Amino acid sequence: MSASTATSITLERVTKVYDAPVVSDVSLEIAGGSFVTLLGPSGSGKSTILQMIGGFVPPTDGRILFGTDDVTELPPNKRPCNTIFQDLGLFPHMTVTDNVSYGLRIRGVDPGTSAKRVKAMLEIVALDGYERRRVHQLSGGQRQRVALARALVLEPSVLLLDEPLTGLDEQLRQQLRDEIGRLHRRLGATFLAVTHNQEEALSLSDRAAVLRDGKIEQVGTPRELFETPANVFVARFVGVDAMIRPEKVEPGEGAWIATVAGRRVACDPPRRRATNGGYALALRPERIRPCKPGEEADFGPVTVTGTTYKGRDVEVRSSSSLFPPINRGRCRPSAPRSTWSGNRTGLSWWRTPVRPTLHLSNDRKG
């Protein structure tokens, strides 16, 4: 399979209504050969969108196109895609080889060709030597790779993954995440994954779509989502948990000025100007540190409420009566006494020029 055989996916104003709308007027372009993730909390509509693309759930309204072909009314077996669900759906009574070759047998591929394709795919997913094992003899990560092999051996132009790393321990998640990324780069198919884990979405995707209540809040590259989220919801969902509402905001040519607790703070401007709801100031904890003795603070003061040793650095939790707690500021293990619990200190940015960012408070895209 090469990138030239990969299929683009287009959603045109897709809506799904059960008792109430669960997906509302969603339009999305997924380029052929790209890796796109649908990211959002439970109930945001991401799995329903995946099921509609796979043909398992019909949309109430709108169109779904694979390339230029309208597949809205087609059943799953007529679409050039395969889906890997959370439960994997492996056959426990079959060997690894039998599981991987199952779809080829159903499609009537001759045994010789099937054996060659299965052998090649098991080598790709690093399961050569496991051909005769049954599912219960495999680890969780190996089962995930069998499911990947079974889907990819059919050479789909689109692969749909529903929460592919759910239920795995952290080390295994990391390994399989790297494996999925490697397979995508090697095979060149269009990958579309669903997850509620922002780290997975940011590390795997070329682009990600953040959903809330059945609508898309923002579509962008991982860097765009993290550095310039469209609003507070997106910022919080990609890991910014220190959000402060400024008393005053002054637009500028480059940096804007936000006034917080009487202190004027230079900040990066928002993606667009607020029409309602005002602004919130995003402080990225990984870019904040307690001030050194005698150093002028960029922000604060705060009271240190606790610290946690993390090896390469120390996580600092702080609070103030003037703004919400900041729970994940960082300093070096050799940090000064000002970082001890109960002490008051100012806050500084780790690097210059590094500024906090303004975001729209509760504004929705569109």
Secondary structure, 3 states (H helix, E strand, C coil): CCHHHCCCEEEEEEEEECCCEEEEEEEEEECCCCEEEEECCCCCCHHHHHHHHHCCCCCCEEEEEECCEECCCCCHHHCCEEEECCCCCCCCCCEHHHHHHHHHHHCCCCHHHHHHHHHHHHHHCCCCCCCCCEHHHCCHHHHHHHHHHHHHCCCCCEEEEECCCCCCCHHHHHHHHHHHHHHHHHHCCEEEEEECCHHHHHHHCCEEEEEECCEEEEEECHHHHHHCCCEHHHHHHCCCCEEECCCEEECCCCCEEEEECCEEEEEECCCCCCCCCCEEEEECHHHEEECCCCCCCCEEEEEEEEEEECCCCEEEEEECCCCCCEEEEEECCCCCHHHCCCCEEEEEECCCCCCCEEEECCCCCC
